[in-house]
Amino acid sequence: MRRSLMICLLILLATGGMLALMGAEETSPPGPPVKLGILEKLSGSGSQVGTMWRDGALLAIDELNAQGGLLGRPIVPVIRNLPWGMAEAAAVTRELLAEDPFAILGPVYTSLTLATAPIIQAAEIPQLTGSVSALITAKGFPHLIRASLTDVVAVQKGLHYALEELKMDRLALIYVQDAYGQGARDLIVRYLKGRGVSLLAEVPTQPQQLDYAQALEQVKKANAKALILVLFELEAALAVQELKKLGLEMEIIGGEPLCSPTTIGLGGKAMEGVRCHVSLTPDAPLAAIQDMVRRFQSRYGVKPDHNALKAYMAVYMLKAGLEKVKTLDRAKLLSCLKGLTLLVREEPGLLMDVAIKPNGDIERDSFFVEVKDGKEEVFRIVPPLTGPLPPKTCS
């Protein structure tokens, strides 16, 4: 009898130990956190762009953490504020790299991407940038992927519409004289030259310039009927306000910074009637984008702009790629993403289907918008310039 009791007790102890081990296995903590760097201009002049990018990324990160993170591991954002100076920006980038982030999100400004990308590429860390300049493509950074269409795409789509549909032929250009503005200026001049059109005036301005009266006087003297603005948000709003104050009657056209909610908010009624080609807009008539806009507004109390949308999408691009390679391997992730088409039906957080070219540039639908009643009104969805990428499997 005593022997039977002892055997039963041993069985119970063994079973209990196995159950305890199974329970411990079920509740075992996830692996170490996945650090995602957010590298942006977050204070001073130009910070409107950076804060939108940061907040879009943080919204996506919090959503993913609520769903279990990346491959079951929590995400920890590591945020760094970039100064304008090249040397200072490089130093901040090295500080961020010391934290060993799995990937880095940002920057948006082309000059800051050109300052930070060589350092990030040397560390072989994936970088998803919101910059649009073709200068970045020309540099051939192997670990960089866009979260935005390039200005090559924007110029081709936007100017084709201006020349062929609006029949604009007396054009002037005001642009910011930095890497972004100079690159866009060169593309615009080249595109127009190929169609036998010359700018009546092209006026460079300084980064963070606040007075546009003199620049607009040059446009007025040229007797232009349409003005292309290649400026960032604050500067674009000031230029449009000054144009209306001077009583100049002309079409105003441009890209995303010109028609963003930030610019519209700063420019007020002066922005009415401005038309743009944009790669993203919070006013797009797409359910996925409208759902994201509502969540963003609920959290931050403001409407997201295109930079917030791009950063949000960038986080989900990482998620979609990692779920295909099934490992936190940077090299495998980059190899998978380049040449891959990501579909919103498979990952709703992407908001739109996106094709990532082998060089890291992207293609997807974009939009023509006009500012009406204080917001962007989409009047056309523009398909990609190139056809779909061939099917690809990631191993």
N, C-alpha and C positions, 0 to 999 in steps of 0.2 A: 504493500500500500504506500509506504513511505517512498519507495523507489518510483512508483507511478506519479506521485505528487511532484517529485523532483524533476522528472522528465517533462511534465506539463509546465512547470515553472520555467524550465530552460527554454521550452518552445515559445512560451509567452514572451520571455525576455528577448529571444532572438527575433521574433516577429515584431516586437515593439521597436527593437533597434533598427530593423529594416525599414519600418514605417517612418521612424524618425529621420533616417537617412533620406528616404524618398521625399519627406516633407521639406527637409533642408534643401534638397535639390530643387524642389519646386519653387521655394522662396529664396533661392540663392540670389544675391545681388547681381545686377548686370555688370558687364565689364567696365573698365575705366571710361570716363566721359569722353565724348568726341568734341574736341575744341574746334570751333569755327571762328576765324578771325574776321572782324568787321573793321575795315580800314577806310576812313572817310574824313572829309573836312566837316567838322562838327561845331566849330565856333568861329565867330568873326565873319568877314565878308565871304559869301559863297556857301554859308552853312545851311541855307535853305535846301540845297540839293542833298548835302550829306545827311542831314537829319531825316529826310524822307527815305533815303536809301537804308539807313540804320533801322528805322522803325518798321519798314517793310520786311526786312530780314528778321527782326526780332519777333514779329507777328508769326511768321512761318515757323521759326524755331520753337516758339511756345506751342504752336499747334502740333508739331511733330513730337515734342516731348510728351504731350498729352496722349499721343498715340503709341508711345513706346520708344521714341527717339530714332536714331539711325542704326539699323540692324540690331535693334534691341538695346542700344546703349544711349544714355542721355546726352543731350547736346549742351555744351557750355559755350556761350558767346564770349569772345575776348575782344573788347572794343578799344580802338586807338584813334585818337584825333590827329589828323594830318595838318601840319602847317603848310603854307604856300611854298616856302623855299625848298629847292631841290635837295640840298644837303640835309636840311632839317627833316624833310619827309623821308629820306633814306634812313636817317637815324631812328625815327619812330618805327619804320618798317622792320629794322633789325631788332628793336625791342619786342615787337609782336612775334617775330620768328623765334625768339628765345623761349616763348611759351609753347612752342611746338604745335601749332594749329594743324589740323588735318587739311584744311583748305582755307582760302582767304576770299572774302566777298568785298569787292571794291578795288579801287575808287571809281568814281564817275568821271571826274575831270580828267581830260586827256593828259594834261601836263603832269598831273599827279600819278597817273597810271604809268607814264613814261619814266617817271622818277622811281617808282617802286617796283615795277615789273622785273627789271634785270636782277634785282636782289632776290625777289621771290622765285624767279626761274632758276637761279643758281642753287636755291635750296630745294628745288624739285617739288614744290608744293603747288597744287592746283589753285589757280586764281580765276575767279569769275568777275569780270569787270562790266560796269555799265557804260564805259566809254564807247564813243561811236567812231572816232577818227580812223581813217584808213592808214594813217601813219603807224598805228599799232600793228596792223596786219603786216605791213611792210617790214617791221622789225623781226617778225617770225618767232615770237615767243612760244616755245613748244608746250608750256604748261598753262597757257592762258586760253580761256573760253569766254566768249561774249555772252552777256545777258541782254544785248540790244542789237538791233540792226545797225550796220555801219552807215556812215554818211554817204558812201558810194550808192547804196540802195536808196537812201533818202533823196539824194540829188536827182538820180535817174527818174524816180517816181514823181517827185514834186515838180521838177522842171518840165517833164513831159506834159503834165497836166497844165502847167502855166502857159506853155507855148502852144500846145495843140488844142486845148479845150478853151482856155480863157483868152487865147490869142494875144497874150502879152508880148510886146516886142520892144518897148521902151523901159528897160530895166535898170535899176540901180541897186547897189549892194552896200550895206554897212555891216562890218564884221569885227569881231574881237581879234586883236593881233596876238594870239597865242597859238599853241599847237592845234587846238580844236578849230579855231576860226580860220587860221591860215590854211589848214588842210581842206576845210570846206570851201574856202575861196578858190583854191586851185582846182578843185573838182568842178565847181560851178563854171569857172572860166573855160575849162576844157570842154565841158558838155555844151555850153553855148557856142563856142567856136566851131565845134563839129556840126552845128546847125546854122552856121552863118550869122550868128547873133553876137553882138558885142555889148558889154555893159556901158551905159552912158556915164556912170560914175561908180567907183569903188572906193569906199572910205574906211580905212582901218581905224579902230579905236583901241584904247588901252583896257586891260583887264580891270574890273571894278570901277570903270569910268562912270561918273554920275551926271555929266552935262552933255547933251547931244544936240544942242542948238547949232553949233558950228558944223557938225557932220551933216545935219539935215539941210543947212543952207547950201551945201555943195550938191546935195540931191536935188534941191529946188532949182538951182541954176542950170542943172543938166536937163531940166524939163522932163524928168522921168515920170512915167505913169504908174509904175509898180515898183515897190521897194522890197527887196529880200533882206531880212534881218537874220544875222547869224550871231546872236548874243545869248548870254545866259539869262536866267529868269529875271532878276532884279533889273539888270541893265536893259533887257528887252522892254519891260514895263515902262521904264523911264523914257526910253526912246519913243515908244508909241504915244505916251502922254505928251511929250514935247512936239511930236508931229501934229497931233490934234490941236495943240495950243497955237502952233504957227498957222493953222488953217490950211494945211496942205491936203489936197484931194488926190489920193492915190491908193491903189490896192497895196495891202501889206501881206506878205506871205513869208513862210519860214517853216521851221521844224518844231520838234517837241518842246524845247525850252520856251519858244515864243507863245505857244498855245496851252501851256501847262496850267493847272489850277492855281499854282503859286503865282505865275505871271498874271493871270486873269484877276486874282485877288488883289495884287499890287497895283495893276493898271486900271482897274475899275471900268467905268463906262467907255473909256477910250479904246478898250480892247474889242468892242463890238464890231463884227464884220471881218476881223482878221482871220485868214485862212492858212491852214498848215497841213503838211503831211506829217503824220506821227506814227511811230511804231507801236505805241501803246497809249491808251487813254482810259481814265476811270469812267468815262461816259460811253464806252463801247457797249453796243447792244448785245452783249454776251452774258448769259446767266452766271457763268463761273466768275467773271470779272465783277459783276454787280454784287455777288455774294461776298467776295473779298472786300470790296469797297465798304459794304455795310459793317463788316467785322472791324475793319481799320477805323472807320469813323466812330464806332462804338467804343473802341479802346482809346483812341487818341483825341477824339473830338474835332478832327479836321479831315478833309477829303484827301485821299492819297493822290500823288501825282504819278507820272510815268516812272520816276525813279523808284518810288515805293513798290510799284507793281513789278519792276524788273528785279529788284532785290528779293522780293517774295518768290518770284518764279525761279531765281537762281538757286535758292535753297532747295526747292522741289526738283530742280534739275539734278542736283547732287543726290537727292534721295532716289530718284528714278534710276540714275546710273548705278548707285551702290546696290540697289535691289537686283540689278541685272548681273553684276559681278559677284555679289554675295560675300564680299570681303572688304575690309577697310584697307585696301591696297591702292595707294595713290596712282601708281603707274598703270595698274589694270583699269582703274576708273577712267583715267584720261584716254587710254587706248579704246575703251568702250564708247565713251561719249563722242569722240571725234568720228564723224561719218555716220552718226546715228540719228534717226528720227524718233523723237519722244512724243507720245500721243496722249492727249488729255483724257481720252476714254480709259486709259490705263492708269494715269496719275492726274486726278482732277486739279491738284495744286499747281500744275503747269499753266493753268488758265487757258492756254492755246497750244495747239500742236506746234512743235518747233523742230527744225532740222539743223543739226550742228555739222558744219562742213569740216573736212579734214584739217583745215587751217585754224579752226576754232571760231570762225565767223558763223553767224546763224542766218537762217531764212525762215520767214513765216508771214502770215497775213499782216497787213498794216492798214492805216485808216487816213482818209481825208476828213478834216473837221473844219467847222467854222464856229467862231465864238458868237453865241446868241444867248441873250438873257443871262449873262454871267457864267456860262459853262460851254464846254466843247460839244457841239452837235455833230455827230458823225453823219456825213452824207454819202460816204462810199467806203466799202471794205475793199482793199487792194490786194490781190493775190501775190504770192512770191514771184520774183523775177525769174527764178530758175525752177525747173521741174523737181519732182521728189527725188530724194536720194535712194540708191538701191538698198534693198533689205540688208540688214546686218544683224548677226548674232554675236553676243558678248559671252565669252567663256570665263 
